[in-house]
């Protein structure tokens, strides 16, 4: 599956040729350098390792400096593998947004925004108490979870119970998004809709 590494710039909107309003995400996609070619004979599977975004040499380990030197490129911040790449590539090749065409369907993988430790109302959509659609099992605590449903038997909280906890910061994939516009001179992709992650976060775009 072909793909590229990108960085989420933000969201915008425009009117297409048919006059329809299109909300879309701006992604700086590439250029990415092929820093390793994996084969079935040597590694047990075929894949291309791509690297993206410049990194200072002083912040790069000696091992990674040697790894990037093999492909005659400077150190990079983000490294990712794409299995079963459709085109044959060699070490040091550069992959750009020319990989895509307007109208292509893509899958975008990113890390969702971290929300920190949240209660059950925000994390799971519980109703709370003191409102028109209040839930039962609480006294005067408006956003408490209420009863956990366990008594002397089984005398423990069952696994999977919806409770407060850390929310967000998960790897997410959004499928079948449409590439609505390509700006090759700026390495920019405009993808219809929203993609996971905050501004400046890295995303993987699979074709």
Secondary structure by P-SEA (a helix, b strand, c coil): cbbbbbbbccccccccccbbbbbbbbbbccccccccccccccccbbbbbbbbbbbbcccccaaaaaaaaaaccccccccccccccccccccccccccccccccccbbbbbbccccccccccccccccccccccccccccccccccccccccccccccccccccccccccbbbbbccccccccccccbbbbbcccccccccbbbbbcc
